[in-house]
């Protein structure tokens, strides 16, 4: 690996151990075995490096809990798929709790670090697209902007809310079954209201 990749791997470890705010450029350099100048040369800033590390950690997380074999078990867009994806996500809570905590920390830093806000806004759109694909089996490349904004935003709002619940109090947090039952009730209420 070169300095760029070493920095990225070091930044990932620092994010998971220390979080966004407490990680310094020196921490990343120490963890990666590189030098301070490498951060600016390869990423422009520590915040840009940490943001890229965060985006890659999220992508790795998505790949680990949503393997292709699991996607084939339930039809995309079905209530069964909805429940299954949430169940797999929640099974990964303990393994990825530091990542969830880092995502909450990053969300609170947007106003303080405009560069971070801009990078995360772009990553948020990509995340929405990935969530739509995960729940529906639609190819991300074929998704229109409205689908990404509405359907992806819906899944992202659920994910962010679920993360907060599990970080705050796992004992009272929603389960995959709770979310699925909630979805069924919302669908039933909407159907009754339409009649």
Secondary structure, DSSP 8 states (H G I E B T S, - for coil): --HHHHHHHHHHHHHHHHHHHH--HHHHHHHHT--HHHHHHHHSSHHHHHHHHHHHHHHHHHHHHS-HHHHTTS-TTSHHHHHHHHHHHHHTHHHHHHHHHHHHHHHTTTTT-HHHHHHHHHHHHHHHHHHHHHHH---GGG--HHHIIIIIHHHHHHHHHHHHHHHH-GGGS--HHHHHHHHHHHHHHHHHHH-
